């Protein structure tokens, strides 16, 4: 009997970055395994058209997933920050349960494009370490995540240093730039939004804000009704939001990546280490942990400071993304063949 492919992540909840990662890995798996059945585990808001050979599955029905998994199947965690308990311990236990379920049924398990943590608590760290010891491959998306996975005891032969998959996406043509500031902030950054908007207006910059996740939309509508331009659902809408913009400030990781890919200087906002890691990877130190630090940023200076250095680093990351895709494709093909 032919093996099946299972793809899972935080898909089907309307978050732009997660939906784009789902599309990326769905396309990759369809190219690699067109003759195999591919199951996509999604939430209730998934609205993409299914690819040939692909069918959706209920991500919450663990007994059914266990019953349908066979030895030799391939389970792929595609992108994200799944091993963390900052959002909730329930999320961590869910993904650890999926990984344990798949390995218990004799499937191969790989984690691709993964960040790591924050993960705190001796019990949660011990559970994550125990489950990770049984997966076949982990691709860390940045240096910090690679070091964290290594500290969990993952063997170097099963740990791959990669990049975020969205660096390998092709964007629609960017619109004409301008003199504005685009804000992409999560709900916890409400003080930062107010401070940054005030600083931009004081420096003569136009301001607009967009949401990349449905959970951010009610907050942004209340916090900045003057500037709010709506929920971004796809790449075309994201690129359209860049019209007239000269600088992007984001506490959403994929807001930073997509804006940088489009050629815009970016400022990372907020506490998550992945935001600071992204800015560091771009060769930009334009990062503010909280709203107090924003007061020291000269937005006009940052707006003019993208230039050739940023463009060069973006090209390097995009090239690395293509290289990683090819190397991981070879690994996935071998795992399915060995199964």
Secondary structure, DSSP 8 states (H G I E B T S, - for coil): ----EEEESS-SS--HHHHHHHHHHHHHHHHH-TTS-EEEEE-TT------TTEEEEETT-HHHHHHH--TT-EEEEEEE--S--SS-HHHHHHHHHHHHHHHHTT-EEEEEEE------SHHHHHHHHHHHTT-SEEEESSHHHHHHHHHTT--GGGEEE---GGGG----------SEEEEE--GGGHHHHHHHHHHHHHTT-EEEEEESSHHHHHHHHHH-TTTEEEE--SHHHHHHHTTTEEEEEESSHHHHHHHHHTT-EEEEESS-HHHHHHHHHTT---EESSHHHHTT--HHHHHTT-HHHHHHHHHHHHHHHHHHHHHHHHHHHHHHHH-
